[in-house]
């Protein structure tokens, strides 16, 4: 094989490697575009209570047994605007939503703080999340309280749209009065599992 042929082959192979690196960098750029700057996530969440406690000192509840709380369903709908303080890895966000509980019946309009850390750079990646919610008292239908939830999630791209699924646990403490939650005579503590489905704009 001539010297010219060897040089031609080397140049050809080098161009292939360069183009492959360029395509990989471009693909990585596209796959991480939803993990930089500001993003907005909309969620639909479902909670199944596993334990709870009722403080019915005022006698205003129609039920008293702690078993009345177990196995109940809570629906969450909320949106969070987040900013990646560490691009592709760590975001902080704030949002608002609506929560509906059945037996005990209550509604909440929580203000939510959200923190999540992505383990990998790619869009299809695992992440950990932590959320804190605080709800103001409006009336006995829209009650005050707070919630803390944490878990693990997975972000993925499907037909060029971005989705997340989250699994975790969530605890809530609510008051049917405008008193502080911890000292209220009408309060409920409930905790259980949650699953959230999200869409990233």
FENDAVEN-V260100 format. One record per helix or strand of 2 or more residues. SS is the DSSP state (alpha for helix, beta for strand). FROM is the first residue (numbers start at 1). TO is the last residue. Records with the same first field share a line. If there is no record, write none. Layout:
SS=FROM-TO, FROM-TO
//
This chain:
alpha=3-31, 33-35, 66-68, 181-183
beta=38-56, 73-86, 90-101, 106-108, 110-118, 125-135, 144-158, 161-175, 186-200
//
